[in-house]
Amino acid sequence: MTPEEMARLHAESFTLPPAWNASDFAVFLNDPGCFVLSSRNNTQLAAFALFRVAADEAELLTLATAPTARRQGLARKLLHDGLARARSLGAAQCFLEVAASNDAAILLYQTSGFAQVGLRKAYYRISGRAPVDALVFRAILD
């Protein structure tokens, strides 16, 4: 998987926050504390999850699924596999943030053991749009 593929899928998957570019993903892919899990549909990247582990904490940095690959369980599988890997790397908990307007992602996280632990008011800001809050979630990895 290349940073360019990741950036392309990220742009297809999100309107909030602004999509990350290939340079952003290249930095994460070269970070020894980060790992990525992915799913392909034939040769096309269908979904990926990017995690970072530091000490006893993990963070789900982003989870992207192609619009044509949604509702197939790909995001749930990548999330669960990523949490298991983070746990094997020593993480005791995992954090993430999600736009308060992203109902599908919120439901996925809530049904995967995450609970809301924080709120970042007006966190996502895009010119010409009303700001959107970010919800901070945490899962205990036991």
N, C-alpha and C positions, 0 to 999 in steps of 0.2 A: 504494500500500500504506500502510495506516495503522498507527500504533503499537498500536491496539486489535486489529487483525487479527494483527499479529506476536505480541502477548501471548497471544492465544487459541490460535494454532498452537503457540507455545512450550509452553504448559501441556499441550496434547494430546500433545506429542512427548516430554516428559521427566518422569521421576520424580526424577532427580538431575541437577543440583542443583535447588533450588526454582526454579520458573519465574519469569522476569522479568515485570514488569508494564508496562502501556502507558507509564507515566511514564519507566521505564528506557529503553524503546525510543525515546521522543521525544527524550531526551537524545542518544542515538547518532545518530539521523536528523538532528539539528541540528549535529552535530560535523563540520566540514569535512574531517577526517581519516578519516571513516568512509564506507563505501559498502555498499549492500545489493543483492544480486541475488535475483530471485525467479522462481518458476514457478507458474502458475495452472492449475487444472483447471476449464475454463469460467470462472465468476466467483469460484470459491473459491481462496484461497491454498493451494497444495499444498506448497510448500517455500520456504525462504529461507536465504541465507547472509549474515552480517553480518561485515564485515572492518573493520579499522582499520590505516592506514598512517602511520607516523611515521619520518621520516628514511629509513634503508635497511631498515627492518624492517616486516613486516606481521604482524597477528595475526588469526586466525579467531576471532572472539568467540563466535559460535554458528552452528550449522547445524541447522535444524529441518525435518523432513519429517512431514507428516500420516501417521498410521498407515495410512490407506487408500491412500496414494500411495507407499508404500515398495516397494522392489525393482523400480523402474521406471527407475533411472538418474538420477533428478532430483538427488539429493545429489551424485553424482559430477560431473555436468555443472556444477552451481553451484560446486562446489569448484574444478574445473579452470578455469572461466571467471573465477572470483574471483582465483585465483593469477595468471592471465595479466594481469588488470587491475592487481593489486598490483605486478607486475613492471613494467608500463608506467608506473606511478606512482613507480618508483624503488626498490622493495623488492628486496633481494637474498636475503632469507630470510623465511620465514613460520613463526610459532609458533602452537601451540594447546594446549589442555589438554582431556583427556577422562577421564571416569570409568573406572577400571580395570575396572569391571563391564560396560562398554558394548562388547561384543565386535564388534557389527556396525560401529560407528563406527571402532574400532581397525583392523579389517580394511580399511575404506575408506581410512583415512589411510595405512596401510602400503603399500597397493597404488597409492597416488597420490604416492609419493615422499617421504613423511614417515618419520622415524626417531625413536625415543624418545631423548630427551636428558636427561630428568629425571623425578623421582618426588616427589610431594608427599603424604607419609603422612597418612592420616586427614583429607584436605582437605575432602571433602564431609561435612557433619554435618547430619543431620535428626533432630529429637527422636524418641526411641523406636526409632531404627534404629542399627545398627552403622555407624561411620564408613567411608567409602569413599575409597581413594587416588585421586589424580589423576595421570595420566601426562602428561608434557610432551613434545610432539613438535615437530620442526623439519623444514622442507623448504628446501633450497637452490633458489632460483629462478634458473635459468640459461637 
